[in-house]
C-alpha cells in the first residue's frame, strides 16, 4: 500500500538546520491500525504529514501502490489528498463559520460530486458517527467529542483508503477518547489507519501494529511488513477542484460571521462609487443648469475695460479653438489657421490706450439704455487706497498689501513692470487685482441678494467697511497676512524654503465675528507722506514718528459687518477680503487733489517741488545736482531714479555722510541720472481725475444684457473714431466654450473621485490580507482535504468580489436615495426638475467596475494565501 524508503526531512531556518527524519524505512498494509509512538519532537507528525502529502520529504522516496511520488505533480498531490487520504486532527480543524454538514461536504465538493449526492453522503457519514441530528449546528456549538466525530465523518465521507489521525484523543476526556478509538478501530477493518499518539495504553489496546520513533528513526516495529506484495490497483485519482460557487459560499459564510466589519468595508468601498454616480447623475441636468450659471455669473462678473489694454480676443479665441469669424471651409481639405500671426500681431501692436474719460462721460450721459442692462458700474483709479492698522506698537500697512514684499516676490513683479509695455500693463492689472480691499457695487439691492450678513450690517457711510468671508467662512491666508492677523515676518523664510522644495506648514486660526468687527484702520492720504522743508517738499514715509503722528489724526475706518456669499449665489462681486463703499475713493481723490503739495505743483508746473529744480527730460549730472541739494535728499533721489537700491544705505549713516564721501561711495567721475517730470510727480502724489478712471468694470445683469452691452460699446466705437475702446471679452469667450468647460470639470471630478475608488479598493485588498491571516488555519484545512493552490486563491478572490459587489450595490442604492434628495433640493433652489437622475446602464457598469477593482486589489493577498505552507497553516491558532 505505502512504502517509505530512506525518508529524510530537514528543516532550514536561517543558518539553522534541523533533521526531523533521518532515514525512515517502512511499509504499510492495505488495512491495519498502526499506532506511531514516540516522545515529542521525534518526527511523528512530520512522518504523518509526508504520508498525507501535506509536506515533502528532503530525500528518499515515498511509493504509493508501487508508484514513486517523485513523479507527482502538484495536481497529483492534491488529487491524492482528496481521494486517498482522510485527516483526523487533534484540534479537529473544522471551519467555524460552516455548519457541520457543510464541513463534511467540503471534501466531496472538491471531488466534483453533485449537490444532492454530496448532501446524502455527508448525512450518511455523520449518522455513522452518531451525529445525524446535529447537521445544522456550527462547530462552536458542539462538545470536543462531537467535533472530533465530525472530523472523522469528514475524513470518511470521500471513502479514502488511508486515514491519518494526529493525536485524535489528545484534547478529549477518557470516556470520549475510548469512543473515538472504537470508531477508528472499526474504520481500520477495511482500510489503513495510521495514528500518532502519546498514549501507549490506547495504542496497545486498539492498534494492530505499533511503530516507535526516536530522533527521526524507527527503533521498533511490532509487526513489520516485509513480504513483497503486488499492487494491482493504482492509486485512487480523479478530478479535484473547487467550483466558483463553492468558493463564493465559503467566502460569503465567512463574511456573514463578521457582518459589522463586512458592512463597514463595503460602505467604505462604496464612497468612490457614490461620488462617480452622483457626478454622472448630475451631468444629466448640466445642459439646463448651464443657462442659470451663465445668468448668475454674468450678473456679478464684470466686463473690464482698462486705460491701457491689449485686445487679445482673436488670439484667445484661436488658442481656445473657437470660431469667432464664422468662416466655413469645404469638407475634405485642410486649411491654414492664423493663430500665430494674430498672436504676433497683438504682441507687436503692444499696449493700446483707451480714452476712459470720454467713455465714462458717454456712460453717464443718459443717451444710452445701458443703466437698464447693468447691476452696477465700478470705477477704479491709480490713486492708492493706503490703509494702516495702528492698534499695535508699530503701524502696519494693510493696503496696498505688503505681502509680496515680505516674501521677496515683489522683486519679480518689479522686474516685469520695469520692462514696460505689455509686461507692465499685465503686471499693473495683476497687482491691482491682488488688493484685499475692494470697492463694493453701488447697488444695495444686489448686495443683499449676493451676500448673507453673519454679523453687524452692510456699510452705510464712507468710513465703514465689511469683512467678506468665502462660502466656508474662511479668509485666505493672503488676506490674513495683509490685515496683520498673521505675522508677515515669517514669509520670506517660508518662501526661501519653498524655493528649496521644503513644505510649508500653515497654522489654522479661528476668529470670532466680534474680533473681526473690532478691526480699525486709518486712511493715509498719499500726499500726507510729504512735509515742506523750506522751498522743497520731503518724503517722510521712512520716518516712523512722523508716520505715527499723521496716522493719529487720519480718518478712522471701522468694520461694521461680516458677510459671506448668499446661499445659491454662483459668484459675487467681492469675496474673501474687505469691501468698502465707492464714496471712500471719491473722498480720497478730493483730499489728494486739494492737498497743499498738489496745489503748489500744479501752480508751478515747470519746477519740481521735491528738488526745487526745473523739470528736465534730459539726463542731468548727478554730482552737479548734489552740490545744490542736501545729502539725504540726494540719496533719496538716487533711490527714486533706481540708481542705487532702496535701503542700501541705512538711515543711521545717512546723516553722517558728507557730499565728498557720497561722491566717492557712489562713483568716481560724472554720473548722469534721468530727469523727473510733472506726470511722475503727480503720480507719486496719487493725483487722479475723478472723470478719468484707470479702469471701468461693468456688471451685466444677465447673459442677454451682456450681449446688449457689447453691442452698445460696438456702437460707441463706430462713432468714437480714435477714442474707440479696446478690450478683451474674456467672459464672452468663456461662455462660448462653457459646455466644453463643464464637461472637462465633470471629467476632472470623476478622475478625482476615481482616486478615492482606487484607494478604497486598496483598502479592501488590505482587509483581504487581514482575512488571509485570520483564515490561515482554514487554508491548511482546505489543502489537507485536497484543495489546490488555485482553489485557495479562488476562495479569497470570491471574497473580494462579494465585497466589491456589496460596495457597488450600496453605492448605487445610496446614490439613488441622494439623487432623489438632490433633485428635490435643486428643484426648490433652481426650479429645475429632475436635476439628478442616474442612468441604469451607468449603475450596472459602476457595480462591475467596483467588482473588478476589488478583485485586482485582492490578487496579491489571494496569491499569498495560495502559497502558504499547509503544515504551517494547520498549526496556526
C-alpha positions in Angstrom: 0.0 0.0 0.0 2.6 2.6 1.2 6.3 2.2 1.1 8.7 4.7 2.7 12.3 4.3 1.5 15.1 6.1 3.5 12.8 9.1 4.0 14.7 12.1 5.3 13.3 15.5 6.2 15.4 18.6 7.0 14.0 22.0 8.1 16.1 25.0 7.4 15.6 28.2 9.4 18.2 30.8 8.5 21.6 29.1 9.2 20.0 26.5 11.5 19.2 23.1 10.1 17.0 20.6 12.0 16.9 16.9 10.9 13.3 15.8 11.6 13.5 12.4 9.9 16.8 10.5 9.5 16.2 7.7 7.0 12.8 6.1 7.7 12.1 2.7 6.0 8.6 1.2 6.5 5.8 -0.4 4.6 2.1 -0.4 5.4 -0.6 -3.0 4.6 -3.9 -2.1 2.9 -5.9 -2.4 6.1 -4.3 -2.3 9.5 -4.4 0.0 12.6 -0.9 1.4 13.0 0.0 3.4 16.1 3.1 5.6 15.9 4.6 6.2 19.4 7.4 8.4 20.5 8.4 11.4 22.5 7.6 15.0 21.4 9.9 16.2 18.7 10.8 12.7 17.4 9.2 13.3 14.0 5.8 11.5 14.4 3.7 14.4 13.0 6.3 15.1 10.2 6.1 11.4 9.2 2.3 11.7 9.1 2.3 14.9 7.0 4.7 13.4 4.5 2.5 10.3 4.2 -0.6 12.6 3.8 1.1 14.7 1.1 1.0 17.9 3.2 4.8 18.0 3.5 7.6 17.0 1.1 10.5 14.8 2.0 14.0 16.1 1.6 15.5 12.8 0.4 14.4 9.2 -0.1 11.2 8.1 -1.7 7.5 7.5 -0.9 5.8 4.9 -3.1 2.0 4.7 -3.2 0.8 1.4 -4.6 4.1 0.9 -6.4 4.3 4.3 -7.9 7.1 6.6 -6.8 5.9 10.1 -5.7 9.0 11.6 -7.1 7.0 11.7 -10.3 4.0 13.5 -8.7 3.0 17.0 -9.8 1.2 19.5 -7.6 -2.1 18.3 -9.1 -1.3 14.7 -8.3 -0.7 15.5 -4.7 -4.0 17.5 -4.5 -5.8 14.5 -6.0 -4.1 12.1 -3.7 -5.1 14.0 -0.6 -8.7 14.4 -1.8 -9.3 10.8 -2.9 -6.9 8.7 -0.9 -6.4 10.5 2.4 -8.7 11.4 5.3 -7.2 13.5 8.1 -8.3 13.5 11.7 -6.6 16.2 13.8 -6.1 16.6 17.5 -7.6 20.1 17.3 -10.4 19.0 15.0 -9.6 21.7 12.4 -13.2 22.4 11.5 -14.1 25.6 9.6 -16.0 27.5 12.3 -18.3 29.6 10.0 -19.6 26.4 8.2 -22.3 24.1 9.5 -21.4 20.5 10.5 -23.0 19.3 7.2 -21.1 21.8 5.1 -17.8 20.9 6.8 -18.3 17.2 5.9 -19.5 18.1 2.4 -16.4 20.1 1.6 -14.2 17.2 0.6 -16.9 15.9 -1.8 -17.2 19.4 -3.3 -13.5 19.3 -4.2 -14.2 15.9 -5.8 -16.8 17.3 -8.1 -19.7 15.4 -6.5 -23.2 16.8 -7.3 -25.1 18.7 -4.6 -27.8 16.1 -4.0 -25.3 13.2 -3.8 -22.9 15.3 -1.7 -25.6 16.0 0.9 -26.7 12.4 1.0 -23.2 11.1 1.5 -22.4 13.7 4.2 -25.5 12.8 6.1 -24.7 9.1 6.0 -21.1 9.8 7.3 -22.5 11.9 10.1 -25.1 9.3 11.0 -22.3 6.7 11.0 -20.5 8.6 13.8 -23.8 9.3 15.7 -24.4 12.9 14.7 -27.3 12.6 12.3 -29.3 15.0 14.3 -26.6 17.7 14.5 -26.4 18.7 10.9 -27.2 22.4 11.1 -25.0 23.2 14.1 -21.8 25.2 13.9 -18.6 23.6 15.4 -18.6 26.2 18.2 -21.9 24.8 19.4 -20.6 21.3 20.0 -18.5 19.5 22.5 -15.0 18.3 21.9 -16.0 14.7 21.3 -18.7 15.7 18.9 -16.3 17.9 16.9 -13.8 15.0 16.7 -16.6 12.8 15.3 -17.4 15.5 12.7 -13.7 15.4 11.8 -13.9 11.6 11.4 -17.0 11.9 9.3 -15.3 14.4 7.1 -12.3 12.1 6.8 -14.6 9.2 5.8 -17.0 10.9 3.5 -14.8 10.6 0.4 -14.2 6.9 1.2 -10.4 7.3 1.4 -8.1 4.3 1.5 -5.9 5.8 4.3 -7.0 7.6 7.5 -4.3 9.7 9.2 -5.1 10.6 12.8 -2.8 13.0 14.6 -3.4 12.7 18.4 -7.1 12.3 17.9 -7.8 11.9 21.6 -5.3 14.4 22.9 -7.9 17.1 23.7 -10.6 14.7 24.9 -11.5 13.1 28.2 -11.0 9.4 28.9 -14.6 8.3 28.1 -14.8 10.3 24.9 -11.3 9.1 23.9 -12.4 5.5 24.2 -15.4 6.2 21.9 -13.1 7.8 19.3 -10.7 4.9 19.5 -13.5 2.4 19.0 -14.6 4.3 15.9 -11.1 4.3 14.5 -10.7 0.6 15.2 -14.0 -0.1 13.3 -12.7 2.0 10.4 -9.4 0.1 10.3 -11.3 -3.1 9.4 -11.3 -2.2 5.7 -8.6 0.5 5.3 -5.3 1.7 6.6 -5.4 3.8 9.7 -2.2 5.4 10.9 -2.4 7.2 14.3 0.1 9.3 16.1 -0.3 9.2 19.8 1.5 9.7 23.1 -0.7 7.2 24.9 0.8 3.8 24.8 -2.1 2.2 26.7 -4.6 3.2 23.9 -2.1 2.0 21.3 -1.6 -1.4 23.0 -5.4 -1.8 23.4 -6.6 -0.8 19.9 -3.7 -0.8 17.4 -2.8 -3.9 15.4 0.7 -2.6 14.9 2.9 -0.3 17.0 5.8 1.6 15.5 8.2 3.5 17.8 10.2 6.6 16.7 13.1 8.3 18.3 15.2 11.1 17.0 13.7 10.7 13.5 14.4 7.0 13.2 12.2 3.9 13.7 13.5 2.0 16.8 10.8 -0.7 16.9 8.1 -2.2 14.8 5.7 -4.8 16.4 4.5 -6.2 13.1 6.8 -5.2 10.2 5.5 -5.8 6.7 8.4 -7.3 4.8 6.8 -9.6 2.2 6.6 -8.4 -1.4 3.1 -7.7 -2.5 1.9 -6.9 -5.9 -0.1 -3.6 -6.2 -2.6 -4.3 -8.9 -4.8 -1.3 -8.1 -3.2 2.0 -9.0 -3.6 4.9 -6.5 -7.0 6.5 -6.4 -7.1 9.5 -8.7 -9.8 11.8 -10.1 -10.7 15.4 -10.7 -10.2 17.7 -7.7 -11.0 21.3 -7.7 -13.3 23.8 -6.1 -16.1 25.3 -8.1 -16.5 29.0 -8.0 -19.9 28.7 -6.4 -18.3 26.8 -3.5 -15.7 29.4 -3.2 -18.4 32.1 -3.1 -20.4 30.1 -0.5 -17.3 29.7 1.7 -16.4 33.4 1.5 -20.0 34.5 2.0 -20.3 32.4 5.1 -17.1 33.8 6.4 -18.1 37.4 5.7 -21.5 36.8 7.4 -19.7 35.8 10.6 -18.3 39.4 10.6 -21.4 41.3 9.4 -20.4 44.6 11.0 -16.9 44.7 9.6 -18.0 43.4 6.2 -20.7 46.2 6.0 -18.2 48.9 7.0 -15.7 47.7 4.5 -18.3 47.6 1.7 -19.5 51.0 2.8 -16.0 52.5 2.6 -15.6 50.9 -0.8 -18.8 52.5 -1.9 -17.7 56.1 -1.4 -15.9 56.3 -4.7 -18.9 54.7 -6.5 -21.2 57.2 -4.8 -19.1 60.1 -5.9 -18.9 59.0 -9.5 -22.5 58.0 -9.6 -23.6 61.4 -8.3 -21.4 63.2 -10.8 -23.0 61.1 -13.6 -26.4 61.8 -12.2 -25.9 65.5 -12.1 -24.4 65.6 -15.5 -27.8 64.7 -17.0 -29.1 68.1 -15.9 -26.0 70.1 -16.6 -27.1 71.4 -20.0 -30.2 73.0 -18.4 -28.2 74.2 -15.4 -25.6 75.9 -17.7 -28.1 78.6 -18.5 -28.5 79.5 -14.9 -24.7 79.6 -14.4 -24.5 82.0 -17.3 -27.1 84.4 -15.9 -25.7 84.4 -12.3 -22.1 84.6 -13.4 -22.6 87.5 -15.7 -24.7 89.4 -13.3 -21.7 89.7 -11.0 -18.7 89.1 -13.3 -17.6 92.5 -14.7 -16.8 93.4 -18.3 -13.4 95.1 -17.6 -12.1 98.0 -19.6 -8.6 99.3 -18.6 -7.0 102.6 -19.5 -4.1 100.6 -21.0 -5.0 97.2 -22.5 -4.5 94.7 -25.3 -7.3 93.4 -27.4 -6.4 89.6 -27.5 -9.9 88.5 -28.4 -8.9 86.9 -31.7 -5.7 85.4 -30.2 -7.6 83.9 -27.2 -10.3 82.6 -29.5 -7.6 80.9 -31.6 -6.0 79.3 -28.5 -9.4 78.2 -27.3 -10.2 76.8 -30.7 -13.3 79.0 -31.0 -14.8 80.1 -34.4 -15.4 83.9 -34.0 -15.4 84.9 -37.7 -17.9 82.2 -38.8 -15.8 81.2 -41.9 -17.0 78.0 -43.4 -14.5 75.7 -45.2 -15.1 72.9 -47.7 -15.1 69.4 -46.3 -12.3 67.0 -47.3 -9.5 69.6 -47.2 -7.2 71.1 -44.6 -6.8 74.8 -44.2 -4.2 77.1 -42.6 -5.1 79.0 -39.4 -3.9 82.4 -38.2 -3.3 81.7 -34.5 0.5 82.5 -34.7 0.1 85.6 -36.9 -2.7 87.0 -34.7 -0.7 86.4 -31.6 2.4 88.1 -33.0 0.3 91.0 -34.4 -1.3 91.6 -31.0 2.1 91.4 -29.2 3.9 93.7 -31.6 1.0 96.1 -31.7 1.6 96.3 -27.9 -0.4 98.3 -25.4 -3.4 100.3 -26.6 -4.7 103.3 -24.7 -8.4 103.8 -24.0 -9.8 107.2 -23.5 -11.8 106.3 -20.5 -12.7 109.9 -19.7 -14.7 110.2 -22.9 -16.1 106.7 -22.4 -17.2 107.5 -18.8 -18.9 110.7 -20.0 -20.8 108.6 -22.6 -21.8 106.1 -19.9 -23.2 108.8 -17.7 -24.7 110.9 -20.5 -28.1 109.2 -20.2 -28.1 108.8 -24.0 -27.8 105.0 -23.8 -30.0 102.3 -22.3 -27.0 100.8 -20.5 -28.4 101.5 -17.0 -31.2 99.1 -17.5 -28.7 96.4 -18.6 -26.3 96.6 -15.7 -26.3 95.6 -12.0 -23.7 98.3 -11.4 -20.7 100.1 -12.8 -17.5 100.4 -10.8 -14.7 102.9 -11.5 -11.1 102.3 -10.4 -8.3 104.9 -10.1 -4.5 104.8 -9.8 -4.7 106.7 -6.6 -3.7 104.1 -3.9 -6.1 103.5 -1.1 -3.4 103.4 1.7 -4.7 102.0 5.0 -2.9 101.1 8.2 -3.7 99.3 11.4 -2.4 101.3 14.4 -3.6 99.1 17.3 -0.1 97.6 17.8 3.2 99.0 18.7 4.0 99.9 15.1 1.7 100.9 12.3 1.0 98.0 9.9 0.2 98.8 6.3 -2.8 96.7 5.2 -3.5 98.2 1.8 -1.9 98.1 -0.7 -0.8 94.7 0.5 2.8 94.3 1.5 2.6 90.5 1.5 4.5 90.2 -1.8 7.3 92.4 -0.5 7.5 90.3 2.7 8.0 87.1 0.6 10.6 88.8 -1.7 8.4 88.0 -4.7 7.8 91.7 -5.3 11.3 91.9 -7.0 9.9 89.6 -9.7 6.9 91.8 -10.2 9.0 94.9 -10.3 11.3 93.3 -12.8 8.3 92.5 -15.0 6.9 96.0 -14.6 10.3 97.6 -15.4 10.2 96.1 -18.9 7.3 98.5 -19.7 4.7 98.0 -22.5 2.7 94.8 -22.4 4.5 93.4 -19.3 3.9 96.5 -17.3 0.2 96.6 -18.3 -0.3 93.0 -17.3 1.6 93.5 -14.1 -0.3 96.6 -13.1 -3.6 94.9 -13.6 -2.4 91.8 -11.7 -1.2 93.8 -8.7 -4.4 95.8 -8.6 -6.5 92.7 -8.5 -4.4 91.4 -5.6 -5.6 94.1 -3.2 -7.6 92.7 -0.3 -9.7 95.9 -0.1 -12.2 96.1 -2.9 -15.0 98.6 -3.7 -18.5 97.3 -3.4 -21.0 97.8 -6.1 -23.2 100.8 -5.6 -26.3 98.6 -5.7 -27.7 97.8 -2.2 -30.4 95.5 -3.6 -27.9 93.4 -5.5 -25.6 93.3 -2.4 -28.5 91.9 -0.3 -29.1 89.1 -2.8 -25.4 88.3 -3.2 -24.4 88.3 0.5 -25.6 86.9 3.8 -24.9 89.2 6.8 -23.4 87.0 9.5 -22.8 89.8 12.0 -23.4 93.5 12.0 -24.7 95.2 8.8 -23.9 96.5 5.4 -21.8 99.7 5.2 -23.8 102.9 5.1 -21.1 105.6 5.2 -17.7 106.1 3.5 -15.8 105.3 6.7 -17.5 101.9 7.1 -16.3 98.6 5.7 -17.3 94.9 5.9 -15.2 91.7 6.1 -16.3 89.3 3.4 -15.6 85.6 4.0 -15.9 82.9 1.4 -18.7 80.3 1.4 -16.8 78.2 4.0 -16.5 81.1 6.4 -12.8 81.5 5.6 -10.4 84.3 5.0 -7.4 83.3 2.8 -4.0 83.3 4.4 -3.1 86.1 1.9 -5.9 88.3 3.4 -4.8 87.4 7.0 -1.2 88.3 6.3 -2.4 91.5 4.6 -4.6 92.5 7.5 -1.9 91.8 10.0 -3.8 88.9 11.6 -0.9 86.6 10.7 2.8 87.6 11.0 4.3 88.6 7.7 7.9 88.4 9.1 7.9 84.6 8.6 7.0 84.8 4.9 10.5 85.5 3.5 12.0 82.4 5.2 9.0 80.3 4.2 9.4 81.5 0.6 13.1 80.6 0.6 12.2 77.2 2.0 9.6 76.7 -0.7 12.1 77.5 -3.4 14.3 74.8 -1.9 11.5 72.2 -2.1 10.5 72.4 1.6 6.9 72.0 2.5 5.2 75.0 4.2 3.1 74.2 7.3 0.2 76.6 7.8 -1.4 77.1 11.2 -5.2 77.1 11.2 -6.5 80.2 13.0 -10.0 81.0 14.3 -11.6 84.4 14.8 -14.9 85.4 16.4 -17.0 87.8 14.4 -16.6 90.3 17.3 -12.8 90.1 16.8 -13.2 90.9 13.1 -15.6 93.7 13.8 -13.2 95.3 16.3 -10.7 95.9 13.5 -9.9 99.5 12.8 -7.9 101.1 10.0 -6.6 104.6 9.3 -6.6 106.2 5.9 -3.3 107.7 4.9 -3.6 110.3 2.1 -0.7 109.8 -0.3 0.2 113.5 -0.1 0.4 113.3 3.7 3.7 111.5 3.4 5.3 114.8 2.3 6.4 117.7 4.5 7.5 121.1 3.4 11.1 122.0 4.3 11.9 125.5 3.1 11.2 125.7 -0.6 11.0 121.9 -1.2 8.9 119.0 0.0 10.5 116.0 1.6 9.2 112.4 1.5 8.9 111.5 5.2 7.4 108.0 4.8 10.6 106.5 6.3 10.2 108.5 9.5 8.2 106.3 11.9 7.4 109.1 14.3 6.2 111.3 11.5 4.0 108.5 10.2 2.6 107.8 13.7 1.6 111.4 14.1 -0.1 111.6 10.7 -2.0 108.4 11.4 -3.2 109.6 14.8 -5.1 112.3 13.0 -6.2 110.3 10.0 -9.7 109.2 9.1 -10.6 106.0 11.0 -12.2 103.2 9.0 -14.2 100.8 11.1 -15.6 97.3 10.3 -19.4 97.2 10.7 -20.3 93.8 9.4 -19.1 90.3 8.5 -20.6 88.8 5.3 -20.4 85.7 3.2 -21.8 84.8 -0.3 -25.6 84.1 0.0 -26.8 80.5 -0.5 -27.4 79.8 -4.1 -25.2 82.7 -5.4 -22.9 81.3 -8.2 -20.5 84.2 -7.9 -20.2 87.5 -6.1 -18.5 90.8 -7.0 -16.2 90.5 -4.0 -15.2 87.6 -1.8 -12.5 86.8 0.7 -11.5 90.3 1.6 -12.7 93.7 2.8 -15.4 95.7 1.0 -15.7 99.5 1.1 -18.1 102.0 -0.4 -17.2 103.9 -3.5 -17.6 107.1 -1.6 -14.3 106.4 0.2 -12.4 106.6 -3.1 -14.2 109.8 -4.1 -13.2 111.3 -0.7 -9.6 110.2 -1.2 -9.4 111.7 -4.7 -10.8 115.0 -3.4 -8.3 115.1 -0.5 -5.4 114.4 -2.8 -6.3 116.9 -5.4 -7.0 119.6 -2.7 -3.7 119.0 -0.8 -1.1 121.8 -0.5 1.7 119.9 -2.3 -0.5 119.2 -5.3 -1.8 122.8 -5.5 1.7 124.1 -5.3 2.9 121.7 -8.0 0.0 122.5 -10.3 0.5 126.2 -9.7 4.2 125.9 -10.8 4.2 123.0 -13.3 7.8 123.7 -14.6 9.5 123.3 -11.2 9.9 120.0 -9.3 8.6 120.7 -5.8 10.7 117.8 -4.5 14.0 119.2 -5.6 13.4 122.8 -6.4 14.9 122.2 -9.8 13.3 122.8 -13.2 11.8 119.7 -14.7 14.0 118.3 -17.4 13.5 115.3 -19.6 17.3 115.5 -20.3 19.7 113.5 -18.2 21.4 115.5 -15.5 24.8 115.3 -14.0 24.2 113.7 -10.6 27.2 115.3 -8.9 26.4 118.7 -10.1 22.9 118.2 -8.7 24.4 117.1 -5.4 26.1 120.5 -4.9 22.6 122.1 -4.9 21.0 119.5 -2.5 21.2 118.0 0.9 22.9 114.6 1.1 19.8 112.8 2.4 17.7 114.4 -0.4 20.2 113.4 -3.0 20.3 109.8 -1.8 16.5 109.7 -1.9 16.6 111.0 -5.4 19.1 108.3 -6.4 16.8 105.6 -4.9 13.8 107.1 -6.7 15.6 107.1 -10.0 16.8 103.5 -9.4 20.5 104.4 -9.4 21.0 102.7 -6.1 18.7 100.1 -4.4 16.4 101.3 -1.7 17.7 100.6 1.8 21.3 100.2 0.6 22.4 102.9 2.9 20.9 102.6 6.4 19.2 105.7 7.9 21.8 105.7 10.8 24.6 106.5 8.4 22.9 109.0 6.1 23.2 111.9 8.5 26.9 111.1 8.9 27.8 111.2 5.2 29.3 114.3 3.6 29.0 115.2 -0.1 32.6 114.2 -0.8 32.0 110.8 0.9 28.9 110.3 -1.2 30.8 111.1 -4.5 33.5 108.5 -3.5 30.9 106.0 -2.4 28.6 106.2 -5.5 31.1 106.7 -8.3 34.2 108.5 -9.3 33.8 111.0 -12.1 30.5 112.0 -13.6 27.2 110.2 -13.5 24.1 111.0 -15.4 20.6 110.4 -14.0 17.3 110.7 -15.8 15.3 113.8 -15.2 11.9 113.8 -13.4 8.6 115.0 -14.9 5.4 116.6 -13.8 3.5 113.5 -14.6 5.7 111.4 -12.5 5.4 113.7 -9.5 1.6 113.8 -9.8 1.5 110.0 -10.0 3.7 109.8 -6.9 1.3 112.1 -5.1 -1.6 109.9 -6.1 -3.4 112.5 -8.2 -6.2 111.2 -10.3 -9.0 112.8 -12.2 -12.4 111.6 -11.0 -13.7 111.9 -14.6 -10.8 109.9 -15.9 -10.6 106.4 -14.3 -7.9 103.9 -14.8 -10.4 101.0 -15.2 -14.1 100.7 -15.7 -15.9 97.5 -14.5 -19.3 96.9 -16.0 -21.5 94.3 -14.3 -24.2 92.9 -16.8 -27.5 91.7 -15.2 -27.5 88.5 -17.3 -26.2 86.9 -20.4 -28.6 88.7 -22.7 -27.7 92.0 -21.0 -24.1 91.3 -21.6 -24.8 90.8 -25.3 -26.6 94.2 -25.5 -23.8 96.0 -23.6 -21.2 94.7 -26.1 -23.4 95.9 -28.9 -23.7 99.3 -27.3 -19.9 99.5 -26.9 -19.5 98.5 -30.6 -21.9 101.3 -31.5 -19.9 103.8 -29.4 -16.7 102.6 -31.1 -18.2 103.3 -34.6 -18.8 106.9 -33.6 -15.7 107.5 -31.4 -13.1 107.3 -34.1 -9.6 107.5 -32.4 -11.3 107.2 -29.0 -12.6 103.7 -29.8 -12.5 101.3 -26.8 -10.2 98.2 -27.0 -10.8 95.3 -24.6 -10.8 91.6 -24.4 -14.2 90.0 -23.9 -12.9 87.1 -21.7 -16.4 86.4 -20.3 -17.8 86.1 -23.8 -15.1 83.7 -24.8 -15.6 81.7 -21.7 -19.3 81.4 -22.3 -18.8 80.4 -25.9 -16.9 77.4 -24.6 -18.8 76.8 -21.3 -20.2 73.4 -22.4 -16.7 72.2 -23.0 -15.5 73.6 -19.7 -18.4 71.9 -17.8 -17.6 68.6 -19.4 -13.9 69.0 -18.6 -14.8 69.8 -15.0 -17.0 66.7 -14.8 -14.2 64.5 -16.1 -11.7 66.0 -13.7 -14.2 65.5 -10.8 -14.7 61.9 -11.9 -10.9 61.4 -12.0 -10.5 62.8 -8.5 -13.4 60.7 -7.2 -11.9 57.7 -9.0 -8.8 58.1 -6.9 -10.9 57.5 -3.8 -12.4 54.5 -5.5 -8.9 53.1 -6.1 -7.9 53.9 -2.6 -10.9 52.1 -1.2 -10.2 49.2 -3.4 -6.6 49.1 -2.0 -8.2 49.2 1.5 -10.3 46.2 0.6 -7.1 44.5 -0.6 -5.6 45.1 2.9 -8.8 43.8 4.5 -8.5 40.7 2.3 -4.9 40.3 3.6 -6.1 40.5 7.1 -8.8 37.9 6.3 -6.0 35.7 4.9 -4.2 36.0 8.3 -7.4 35.2 10.1 -8.3 32.2 7.9 -4.8 30.7 7.8 -5.9 27.5 9.6 -8.9 27.2 7.1 -6.3 27.4 4.3 -4.5 24.4 5.9 -7.7 22.5 6.3 -8.7 23.0 2.7 -5.3 22.0 1.5 -5.4 18.9 3.7 -8.7 17.7 2.1 -7.3 18.2 -1.4 -7.8 21.9 -2.3 -5.2 23.2 -4.8 -3.4 26.5 -4.6 -5.8 27.7 -7.3 -8.8 26.8 -5.1 -7.4 28.7 -2.2 -6.8 31.8 -4.4 -10.3 31.4 -5.8 -11.7 31.5 -2.2 -10.2 34.9 -1.5 -10.9 36.2 -4.9 -14.5 35.3 -4.3 -14.4 37.2 -1.0 -13.1 40.4 -2.7 -15.8 40.0 -5.5 -18.5 39.8 -2.9 -17.2 42.9 -1.1 -16.8 44.7 -4.4 -20.4 43.7 -5.4 -21.7 44.8 -2.0 -19.8 48.1 -2.2 -21.2 48.7 -5.7 -24.8 47.9 -4.7 -24.5 50.0 -1.6 -23.1 52.9 -3.6 -25.9 52.7 -6.2 -28.6 52.5 -3.6 -27.2 55.4 -1.6 -26.8 57.4 -4.9 -30.4 56.7 -5.8 -31.5 58.0 -2.4 -29.2 61.0 -2.7 -30.4 61.8 -6.2 -34.0 61.9 -5.0 -33.0 64.3 -2.2 -30.7 66.3 -4.5 -33.4 66.6 -7.2 -35.9 67.9 -4.6 -33.4 70.4 -3.1 -32.2 71.6 -6.5 -35.7 72.0 -7.8 -36.5 74.1 -4.8 -33.3 76.2 -5.2 -33.2 76.4 -9.0 -36.7 75.5 -10.1 -35.2 72.8 -12.4 -36.9 69.4 -12.0 -35.1 66.0 -12.3 -31.7 67.6 -12.0 -30.1 64.3 -10.8 -31.0 61.0 -12.5 -28.7 58.0 -12.6 -28.8 56.1 -15.9 -29.5 52.4 -15.2 -26.6 51.3 -17.6 -24.2 53.5 -15.6 -25.3 51.9 -12.4 -24.6 48.4 -13.7 -21.3 49.5 -15.1 -20.2 51.1 -11.8 -21.1 47.9 -9.9 -19.0 45.9 -12.4 -16.1 48.5 -12.0 -16.3 48.1 -8.2 -16.0 44.3 -8.5 -13.1 44.5 -11.0 -11.1 47.0 -8.9 -11.6 45.0 -5.7 -10.7 41.8 -7.5 -7.5 43.4 -8.7 -6.8 44.7 -5.2 -7.2 41.2 -3.8 -4.9 39.4 -6.2 -1.8 39.8 -4.1 -3.4 38.7 -0.8 -5.1 35.7 -2.6 -1.8 34.6 -4.1 -0.1 34.9 -0.7 -2.9 32.7 0.7 -2.3 30.1 -2.1 1.4 30.0 -1.3 1.0 29.3 2.4 2.6 26.0 3.6 -0.4 23.8 4.6 1.6 22.3 7.5 2.4 25.7 8.9 -1.1 26.9 8.3 -2.6 24.0 10.3 -0.5 24.9 13.3 -1.8 28.5 13.3 -4.2 29.3 16.2 
